[in-house]
Amino acid sequence: MEAEEVKTAESQETGLRSHIPFWMKSNLTIEEAAAYSGIGRHKLRELTDNENCSFVLWVGSKRLIKRRLLDQFLDNMYSI
């Protein structure tokens, strides 16, 4: 099996989403958003608990962070 075929098989087995860099994803998990932004997981959960939070996307009970809206939010903040 060639290297490209192995890589494709690994992607199918582990899920393609895990190989996409943070800055290319539309939505991030809390852990990914913390690594991406430098904001702690606890603070991100606190911010996204607010029902008026514009950058949270709830998928059932799972919360995802809308990366572009998080960037806009942070651009307009002095402190959080």
ZILIN-V991536 format. One record per pair of residues at least 12 apart in sequence whose C-alpha atoms are under 6 Angstrom apart, sorted by the first residue. I is the first residue (numbers start at 1). J is the second residue. Records with the same first field share a line. If there is no record, write none. Layout:
I->J + J
This chain:
26->67
27->64 + 65 + 66 + 67
28->64 + 65
29->64
55->69 + 70
